[in-house]
């Protein structure tokens, strides 16, 4: 027999995810990275979330597309009611109500994007820095861990600029070999709120505000991704199967039936 091997930086993290991969649900306690503005970190809540990784992403996109295409003007007006957006940028930005025309344009762009994803023509700007997480057991059997990807430094790629921690010197940048866990969040609770609260609201354009409102009510809004920094293994705790259910219950995570809608089909 050979030792367990992986393409990730942390063997322990990879092995834990491979084990969790066999469970129906995965629960994760993690401190979010948050957002830095003016030297202040916002939104770094510590949460307990229940994630499902065993699903087909294309079906999630298709369900979101179907729901988006079924939206009427009445639906859009309800979603944007009372919302404000901006025209222009910086000091010249002028706030105004989000209109039905903004919402229609936003909906059209979302529908087009979902269609391109399903057709395979909507290329992600980050695909080039990720590869599937592979764990090889003692018997030499390799397993691709669903819902997990490994981040790679691309310093040697002449067609891309590398934005990893080593190449940029940014302590908040991703690390070569880190694992990103992605899936559908079907239940989340905040265990410890961010000290500085959420990030200040950005002066988003009216169409962007409308798009965010529409997307928030679609199944794809439950798709999440968490960075499991190999240099900060103590900042997250992963459980699977029955242990995941127990961890979620002990932290008062409620799984609402509507959250499971994204898994149907």
N, C-alpha and C positions, 0 to 999 in steps of 0.2 A: 504493500500500500504506500501511497505518497501522501504528503501533507496537503491540507486544504489550501487551495490557491485562488486568487482573485485578481481582477484588473483594477480594483479600487485601492486607495492608499491604506485603508484600515481593514485588515482581515477580520477583526472582531465585528466591526460594523456590517461588513458584507455578509458574514456568517449569520448574524442576527436577522438581517433582512431576508436571507435565503430561508431561514427557519420560519419567519413570519409569513413568508410567501405561501406557505401551505395552509394558512388559516383563512377563514372567511372574511373576518374583519381584522384590521390593524389599528391599534390605538397608539397615539404618539403624544407624549408630553414634551413640549419644546418651547424655547424662548425665540420668538420671531426676530429676524434680523432688524426689522424696523427701517425707518428712513432718516437720513441725516440731513438737516437743514440748518445752516448757520452754526455748525459745530454742535448742534443739539440733536440727540436721537429721539425720534418719535415712533410710536407704534410698536415698540418691542415688548408686547404683552407676552406673558407665559400662558400657553393654552394647553388644553387636553382636547384632542380631536380624534374622531373615529373616521378612518379612511378605508375605502374599498378600492383595491387595485385590480381585481379580476373582472375587467369589463373591456369592451371594444370601443376605442376612442371614436372610430368612424360612426358607430351607432349613436354615440352621445352627440356628435355633430349633426347627424341626420335628424335626431329628435329635436334638437335646437332649431334646425332649419325649418322643420315642419311647423313648429310652434310659432316661429317668427313669421313665416309666410301666411299663417292663419290670422295674424293680428289685423284688426280693423282700425279705422281712424279713432273710434271710440276708445279702443284699448290704448292707443298711443296717447290720446288726450288725458286719460286717467293716469298714465305713467309719468307724464311730464307736468302734471298739475302743480302749480306753485314753484316750479324749479326755475332757477336763473342761470344764465350763462353770459359769456363775454364776447364782444366783438373787438378785434384789435388785440395788441399785446403790450405788456409793460405798463408804463404810466398812462399810455393812451387808450388802455382797455376800457370799454364802456359796458356796464352791466345792463342786461335786458332779459325779459322773460323768454323762456324756451318756447318756440312756436311749433305748431303742427307740421309746418314745412320742414323745420329742423329735424323733427322726429321721423318724418317720411324719408328724408335723405339718409339719416342714420340707419334706419331699418333696411334701406336698399343696400347700403354698404355692408351691413352684417350678413344679409342674405347672399350677397356676392362673395364675401369672404368664406362663408360656410360651403358654398358651392365649389369654390376653388380648392378648399381643403379636401372635399370628397373626391374631386377630380385629380388630386395630386399635383395641382399647379400652384398651390399657395405655400411657397417655400418659407420655412422658419428662418429667421436671421440668426438663430443660435444652434441649429442642427449640427453645424460643423464642429462644435466644441463638445458634443456629447456622444457617448457610445453606450450600448446596453451594459448593465452590470452582469458580469459572468462570475459564477462561483463553481469551482471544480472540487468535488469531494475526495475523500481518501481513496476511493476506488477509481479515480480518474474520470468520473462522469461529470460533465459540464452542464450547468443549469443557468439559463437566462432568467434573471429575477424580474418578474413582472412589476411594473410601476417604478422601477429604479433605473437611473442612468448615472454614468460616471463622467465627470467634467474633465476635460483635457486641455493642457496648455498647447497653444497652436503657434508658438514662437517660430517654428520652422516652416510654417505655411506662408508662402509669399503672397497669397491671395487674401489673407485675413490679418487683421491686427489683433494680437493677443491681449486680452484684458484680465488675465489671471493675477493673483496676488503678487507673485514673484516679478512678473513683467511690468506691472504698474506701480508696485510699491504701496498699493492701497490695502490697508489692513482689513477692509471690509469686502474686498474682491474675492471671488471664488478661488478655491485651491485645486491645483492639479491632483486628480485622483479622488476628489470628494464625491460623495453620493448625493443625488437629488432624488427624493421620494415623491412621486406624484400619484394622484388618485382622486376619487370623489369623496369630499368631506360630507358625511351624512349626519354629523353631530359635533358641535364644538362648544366648549365653555372656557371662559377666561379665568384662569387660576390666580394670576397676578397682573393687574393692569399696568400698562406702561407708565413709568414715573412721570414723563412729560406729556402723557396723553397721546391722542392721534395726531398725525401730521396736519399742519394748517391746510385748509382747503386751497387747492390750486385755482387760479383764474382760468378755468377751462372754457373753451368755446361752447356755444349753445348746442351745436351738433354733437360734440363729445359728451356733454351732459346727458343729452337724449340717448345716445348710444349706451352709456353706462346704465341708464335706467332700464332700457330694453334688455340688455344682456343680463342684468341682475335677476330677471324673472324667467330666464331660460335655463334648461338643465345644465348647460355648459358652465354656468356661473358657479357650480359646486366643484369644478376642477381646481385642485390646489397643488402646489409644489413646495416642498420644504427642503432646505439645504442642511445636510448632515455633515457639518464641518469635522474632518478627521482630527483637527487640533483642538476641538472642543467637545469631546465625547461626553463630558459630564453635563452638557446643556440639553440633552434630550434622552428620553426613555421610551423604548419601543416594546409593545406587547402584541401578542397575536392570539386568535381563537378565543378560548374561554378566558384566558388571562387578559385579553383586550377588553372583553365585556366587563370583567370584574374591575379593571382599572378605570374604565369609562364610568361605571356605576358609582364607584367610590368618589369620583370627582364630579358627580351630578351632571354628566353629559346625557342629554335627552336626544334620542334619535326619533325625529318626527317622520310620520308616514310620507309626507310630501317630499322629503329628502330622497326617498327611495325611488321616486318617479324617474330620476335620471338613469336608473339602472334598468328600467323596463325596456323590453324590446330586444 
